[in-house]
Amino acid sequence: MNDAVAVAKAKSLRISSMKLRRIARLIKDMKVETALAMLKHMPQKGAKMIYKVVHAARANFLHKNPNGDATPLCVSTIFVTEGTAYARFKPRARGKADRMYRGTAHLTLYLGNKE
């Protein structure tokens, strides 16, 4: 990403990628402060996960640029990919069991300058 000034990633989050994408779409192109305020008050499990990644990306930016606090940052790119699925077994009739797959997700977030 050319215009990215800070990056944060979270891998193997124990939530399906579809559930995480639903929340990620809401904060794309938002200012960081607005996104953090919105995510803090959302009831979804994925909102807490994304909140931590946005907060980490902002901390990464402030670590790289100690006097860059006045720069308005926005979530320029956020994408969710599927992680590895882990198998669980569900009991069925007559002593059998079916395999059930639970997904994980990877989250990557880029912060850029607001223009």
N, C-alpha and C positions, 0 to 999 in steps of 0.2 A: 504494500500500500504506500503510495507516494506521499500522500498528504497526512499520513499517520504520525502523530507525535508521541503516542503512548500505546502500549499493547498489554493486554492481560488475557490469560488463558486459564480455563478450568477443564480438567479431563476426568473422564469416568464418573460423571455425576449420576447418581442413582435415580434418574427420572427419564421418562421417554423423551426422545428428541421432539416429537410432535407437541408435547405439553410445554416444552421449553421454547420452541419456536413461536408459539402463540403469544408469549409475553415479550419475546425478543423483537417481534414486529412492532410492538407498541412504542418502544423506546428508540428505534432507529431515527437518526437525524434530530434527536432531542438534545437540549443542553444538559450537561452533566448534573447540575444541581436540580433541575426539573425532573430528570429521570430518577435520581436518587430519592427525591421526595415522593414521587409516584410509586416507586417500587416498595418503599418502606411501608406503605399503607395498603398494599395489595394482599389478599388472603392466600394466594397460591403458594405452593411450596417452591416452585421455580422462580418466583419473584425474589425470594430470599437469596437463592443461589446467584441470580443475575446481579442483585444488589451488591453482593460481595465482590463480584468480578469488576463491576463499574467502579466501586470504591478502590479496589486494588490498582486499576488502570490510572485513576486520578492520583493515587499515591506514587505510582511509577513516574508519572509526568512531573510531579512536584520534586521527586528525588533527582530526576535528570535536570530540571530547570528550577533551581531554588527561588529565583526571583520571577518566575513565570506565573505568579498567582493571578495577575490581572488579565491573563489571556482567556477569552471565552472559549471553553472547550465544548465539543458536542460529540455524540456517539456517531462517528462517521460510518463505521462498518461493524456489524455484529452478525455472526453466523453460527449455526448449530449443526453439528454433524453427528452421525450415529457412532456410538462407541461399541465395544464388544457386548454381546448379549450373554447373560449367564442363565443356566438352565435350572429350573426347579421342577419338582414332580408333584402332580395333582392326583390324589387317590381317586380311583374309579371303582366300578362294581366288580365283584368276583375277584378281589385281591389284585387287580391290575392297577397300573399307573400310567398317566399320560405325561409327556414332557411338556413343560411350559417355559417359554423364553421371556425373560425380563430384560428390557433394554437399558443401556446407559447412553450418555450423551457427552459430547465435547463442545465447549463453548469458547469462542474466540472473539475478542472485542478490541476494536481500534478506536482511539479517540483522535479527533482532528480539530483544527481551528474552525471556529464558526465565522462564516463570511457574510 
